[in-house]
Amino acid sequence: MKKAILYFVAFAAIQMLAGAIVMFVHQMIKGPCADSLGAMELILTTALMDVVTLVCFLCLKWAELSPNWLRTRPWGVFFWCALAAFGAILPSMFIQEMMPELPNLAEHEFELIMTSPFGYIIIGLMAPLVEEIVFRGAILRALLRWKSNPWIGILISAALFSVIHMNPAQMPHAFLIGILLGWMYYRTDSIIPGVIYHWVNNSVAYLLFAFYPDPNIKMIDLFGGSQRTTVMAVAFSLCILLPAIFQLNLRMKK
């Protein structure tokens, strides 16, 4: 448990330190009353955090990358991971809209990154790799060694994964996805299924924002204002998600 806390605190500290350094440099150049960071500055800050995180966690061997699971040629698992991520998008949106509206503290920063063509590098490529290394490859791995019941570690790691987003509007979705990603890691001892799922999830979110940039858009608006079509779309997505999870359960043997 102590190691898991250490890894979480280290990751949070890297984020805050990199952000503070960039903001300090920004104010030194533009003056103490300078506006908040622009899109490119936010992207560079996030990239700096990601690179430093990778170096720390891999060089200090807090997380280990191993090709052992890949040697089993789990190509079917790759396919079903991607399909599960695709099928979970609409049900997750539906559940989130049914919940009380939560503050979206990072809305402005999120929009800046998503509207930049370089934003996909951060959202779609670096975030899946870095977050899986930290939260599954390091934190969950330590938690699984701490308790014999894997679900205790999976739930704790999912809670930490939601908290680190530091944005109440994202936390419910991050917690649910964190449980699924933790289960995948427990069954395979590999971050690769999680990286694939995370990549598809973030890529679809990036594309949706490109077509529908209004952050307050409701799911019913995506389907022409038809409640019936919206419910049918969610049901169709569940017909993708549930068989995908069933197949993953069969194929990801512990």
Buried (B, 14 or more C-beta within 10 A) or exposed (E): EEBBEBBBEBBBEBBEEBBEEBBEEBEEEEEEEEEEBEBEBBBBBBBBBBBBBBEBBBEEEBBEEEEEBEEEEBEEBEBBBBBBBBBBBBBBBBEBEEEEEEEBBBEEBBBBBBEBEEBBBBBBBBBBBBBBBBBBBBBBBBBBEBEEEBEEBBBBBBBBBBEBBEBBBBBBBBBBBBBBBBBBBBBBBBBBBBBBBBBBBBBBBBEBBEEEEEEEEEBBEBBEEEEEEBEEBBEEBBEBBEBBBEBBEEBBEE
